[in-house]
Amino acid sequence: MGCREPARGSVPAVNTGHNGPYRTKENTMAKYLLLKHYRGAPAAVNDVPMDQWTPEELTAHIQYMRDFAARLEDTGEFVDGQALSPEGTFVRYDGEGRPPVTDGPFAETKDLIAGWMVIDVDTYERALELAAELSAAPGAGGKPIHEWLEVRPFLAEPPTVTE
Amino acid sequence: MNESLLRELVPTVISILVRRGADFAAAEDAVQDALIEAVRVWQDDPPRDPKGWLVTVAWRKFLDAARADTSRRHREVRVETEPEPGQSEAADDTLQLYFLCAHPSLTPASAVALTLRAVGGLTTRQIAQAYLVPEATMAQRISRAKRTVSSVRFNQPGDVATVLRVLYLVFNEGYSGDVDLAAEAIRLTRQLAARTHHEEVAGLLALMLLHHARRPARTAPDGNLVPLAEQDRGLWDTRLIAEGVDVLQAALARDRLGEFQAQAAVAALHADALTAEETDWVQIVEWYDELVRLTGSPVARLNRAVAVGEADGPRAGLAALAELDPSLPRHTAAAAYLHERDGDLVTAARFYAEAARSASSLPERDHLTRQAARLNAKLRG
């Protein structure tokens, strides 16, 4: 091996900072899914059903969500966002030549997804920050809902350099 | 003229516009517009002097935009409309463009996007597709990046290390979409290596070439990941390997070791082995020692532990692994592998399953799940 002069100043740091759960790749951005639940998440702090809000409170809430998405588009972090109807049906294969079997909707099922937003951000911390911002959307009384949102990292492409 | 030859002219043409008095952001936009026109027009009527054509058209686009901007703001155009083509146009400012696009004030993602557009000449749409985001999102990222560097003086000397980091990120992103990011990273690193004599630029180029050489063997036809030890080495690109080794040896001879040269040395030792069994693991461990000394990186330590497992046996590897933080990426996968080599299939299967749950990519997760399933089937007899 011999004795070499390492060019210390020129060595880029390998990213070893905590990037959130399961982040193994030294890459540029990572995608996260922000999940909003109708049911299945812990109760929000300001937990008043939407149909009990005033029309003005509803308008303010909807505007907040639109502004949030527009702001993310402007920062170059927005990927996708969709809202889902609460009407869901379970479907399964029932054998060759038979129609699919459907069941539900189940009033008592534990988990019900209301919608999602996909973001592409520099760090896990940024994903949490944005989720918290979304959770601050105004609800009853014009106060933040403090709703629990679920943050899930996407599985990415495998890195080229692994050894 | 093919697209990559056209794109090679992009940084030079941007630099010429900047020298004539355009600001970087406007010059970059004008050259992109000129590229779109080139793609449209050149098919039927290729110019004799492509660079001259691009400069003329880009300059016209710039002036049009500046005039429109001026009439909006009621200001005068301060740039000369009829520049004298002088000696300055012969100078190559491409290197300056690399520094600007990798400026430390930019986040890694912004630097990557700006480099691919201004140095690589890719369109916003191509970059957006490669990174799987909407075009509007990528356009915003690029225009914000341009705003961030708008006050940076163009002729300011930059840091090669930041440029290397950006190029490494592009390469490591791998392959998704129509644009081959790995090939693009190699092209840009080659171009950089031709303009600077920095050892680490050569080191990074060698690293890329040596890894790229293995790409045909890295994925099975069904899309499954093939680990290094199981790759069909006949599929490795020997021409790229030879070039990578040459580039690396020339760099190492200058005796200024850096992270990328050390990583490339590991890759070169793998490339040198005709079969996995012939791998010189003792030397690989020595290079990882260098890498750990240079970077202190926990990831380098983890890779070193695996190499120790090959050089001195799985028990030694597990002992080296035990000294590291178990929450490190791939720690559990490495432990699973070493336990299997040590004959403890029960522990290995459990660790493979655990590693699969924490994998960060789908191919890795599938691979680790298959390893667990293989061992569990064996254990059932």
Interface residues (C-beta under 8 A of the other chain):
Chain A: M1 R4 E5 P6 A7 R8 G9 S10 V11 P12 A13 V14 T16 P21 Y22 R23 T24 K25 E26 N27 T28 M29 K31 E73 D74 T75 G76 E77 F78 V79 D80 D120 D122 P153 L155 A156 E157 P158 P159 T160 V161 T162 E163
Chain B: T107 P108 A109 S110 V112 Y131 L132 V133 P134 A136 T137 M138 A139 Q140 R141 I142 R144 V160 A161 T162 L164 R165 Y168 L169 F171 N172 E173 G174 Y175 S176 A182 H198 E199 E200 L207 H211 H212 R215 L225 L228 D255 R256 L257 G258 E259 Q263 V266 A267 H270 E286 W287 E290 R293 L294 T295 S297 P298 V299 A300 N303 P329 R330 S358 A359 S360 S361 L362 P363 E364 R365
